[in-house]
C-alpha cells in the first residue's frame, strides 16, 4: 500500500527483451513477457540479479530476423511449477520453471470424435423444427 522507504529499485541488469509486455511471479523468480526475448527471468530475491534471456531452443517461436516473438501474456502456478506464455503465435506451457516450452493451443488435433450419422454435436438442450421447402416464407 506504500512505496518502499528506500524508494523503487531498478532491476534492469541484462535486460535485452525490448518492451516488457507482461509480468508474473514464480516464487521469488520474476517472469517478464517481452517484445523480442520471449520470457525473461530474474531472481527477485537478489538485489544485483541479471535478467536471463530465453534460449532460442526454448520452444517459444523465433522471429524471422533473430530473437523470439513477442510474449504478450505470462501466468504462473507456483504449486505446479507451471508457466503459461501467450502471444500471436499461440499459447505455450512450461512445467520446469520457464526453461522449456511446448505449444498447447494447437490448431489441429490428432484425436477424433465420431457420432452416428443421425446425431448432432450439441452444446446443450436445443429445439429443432423441421420444415419443407414449400413451408418457408
C-alpha positions as CSV (number, residue, x, y, z in Angstrom):
1,X,0.0,0.0,0.0
2,X,3.0,2.3,0.4
3,X,6.2,2.9,-1.6
4,X,9.2,1.2,-0.1
5,X,11.1,3.5,2.3
6,X,14.4,3.2,0.3
7,X,12.4,4.0,-2.9
8,X,11.9,2.0,-6.0
9,X,14.8,-0.2,-7.1
10,X,15.5,-0.6,-10.9
11,X,16.1,-4.2,-12.0
12,X,17.4,-3.7,-15.5
13,X,20.7,-5.5,-15.5
14,X,21.0,-7.6,-18.6
15,X,17.5,-6.7,-20.0
16,X,17.6,-7.3,-23.7
17,X,14.0,-8.1,-24.4
18,X,12.8,-4.8,-25.8
19,X,9.5,-3.7,-24.3
20,X,8.2,-5.5,-21.2
21,X,4.6,-6.6,-22.1
22,X,3.6,-8.8,-19.2
23,X,4.9,-9.8,-15.7
24,X,4.3,-12.8,-13.4
25,X,6.0,-14.3,-10.4
26,X,7.0,-17.9,-9.7
27,X,8.1,-17.9,-6.1
28,X,11.0,-15.4,-6.0
29,X,11.5,-15.6,-9.7
30,X,10.2,-12.7,-11.8
31,X,9.0,-13.6,-15.2
32,X,8.6,-11.0,-17.9
33,X,6.9,-11.4,-21.3
34,X,8.9,-9.3,-23.8
35,X,8.7,-7.9,-27.3
36,X,11.9,-9.6,-28.5
37,X,13.2,-12.0,-25.9
38,X,10.3,-14.4,-25.1
39,X,10.0,-14.9,-21.3
40,X,12.9,-13.3,-19.4
41,X,13.7,-14.4,-15.8
42,X,15.1,-12.6,-12.8
43,X,15.9,-13.8,-9.3
44,X,13.9,-11.2,-7.3
45,X,15.5,-12.2,-4.0
46,X,18.9,-10.7,-5.0
47,X,19.4,-7.0,-5.5
48,X,22.1,-7.5,-8.1
49,X,20.3,-10.1,-10.2
50,X,20.7,-10.1,-14.0
51,X,17.8,-10.9,-16.4
52,X,18.2,-14.2,-18.1
53,X,17.1,-14.4,-21.8
54,X,15.3,-17.5,-23.2
55,X,17.5,-19.7,-25.3
56,X,16.4,-19.9,-29.0
57,X,15.7,-23.6,-28.5
58,X,13.3,-23.0,-25.5
59,X,10.3,-24.0,-27.6
60,X,9.0,-20.4,-28.0
61,X,8.6,-19.3,-31.6
62,X,11.5,-17.4,-33.2
63,X,11.4,-14.2,-35.2
64,X,12.4,-14.3,-38.8
65,X,15.2,-11.8,-38.1
66,X,16.6,-13.3,-34.9
67,X,15.3,-13.3,-31.3
68,X,12.0,-14.7,-30.1
69,X,8.5,-13.5,-31.0
70,X,6.6,-11.3,-28.6
71,X,5.0,-12.8,-25.5
72,X,2.0,-10.6,-24.5
73,X,0.8,-12.6,-21.5
74,X,2.5,-14.6,-18.8
75,X,0.9,-16.5,-16.0
76,X,2.2,-18.9,-13.4
77,X,1.1,-21.6,-10.9
78,X,3.9,-22.0,-8.3
79,X,2.3,-25.0,-6.8
80,X,2.8,-26.9,-10.0
81,X,5.9,-25.1,-11.3
82,X,3.7,-24.2,-14.3
83,X,4.3,-21.2,-16.6
84,X,2.0,-20.2,-19.4
85,X,3.1,-17.7,-22.1
86,X,0.9,-16.4,-24.9
87,X,1.3,-14.2,-28.0
88,X,0.3,-14.1,-31.6
89,X,1.9,-17.5,-32.2
90,X,-0.3,-19.2,-29.6
91,X,-0.2,-20.4,-26.1
92,X,2.9,-22.2,-24.7
93,X,3.3,-24.1,-21.4
94,X,6.4,-24.9,-19.3
95,X,6.5,-27.4,-16.4
96,X,10.1,-26.7,-15.5
97,X,10.1,-23.0,-14.4
98,X,10.1,-21.4,-17.9
99,X,13.2,-23.2,-19.2
100,X,11.5,-25.2,-22.0
101,X,8.1,-24.6,-23.5
102,X,5.7,-26.7,-25.6
103,X,2.7,-25.5,-27.7
104,X,-0.7,-26.1,-26.0
105,X,-3.0,-24.2,-28.4
106,X,-2.8,-26.4,-31.5
107,X,-5.0,-25.7,-34.5
108,X,-5.1,-29.3,-35.5
109,X,-5.8,-32.2,-33.2
110,X,-5.0,-35.9,-33.6
111,X,-7.9,-37.1,-31.5
112,X,-11.2,-37.8,-33.4
113,X,-14.7,-37.8,-32.0
114,X,-17.3,-39.5,-34.2
115,X,-21.1,-39.6,-33.9
116,X,-23.6,-41.7,-35.8
117,X,-24.8,-40.0,-39.0
118,X,-28.2,-39.2,-37.5
119,X,-26.7,-37.4,-34.4
120,X,-25.6,-33.8,-34.0
121,X,-22.9,-32.3,-31.7
122,X,-24.8,-30.1,-29.3
123,X,-23.7,-27.7,-26.6
124,X,-26.9,-28.1,-24.6
125,X,-30.6,-28.5,-24.9
126,X,-32.0,-27.3,-28.2
127,X,-35.3,-27.3,-30.0
128,X,-35.2,-28.1,-33.7
129,X,-38.1,-27.5,-36.1
130,X,-38.0,-29.3,-39.4
131,X,-39.9,-27.7,-42.3
132,X,-40.1,-28.5,-46.0
133,X,-39.1,-26.0,-48.8
134,X,-42.7,-25.0,-49.6
135,X,-43.3,-24.1,-45.9
136,X,-40.5,-21.5,-45.9
137,X,-41.6,-17.8,-46.4
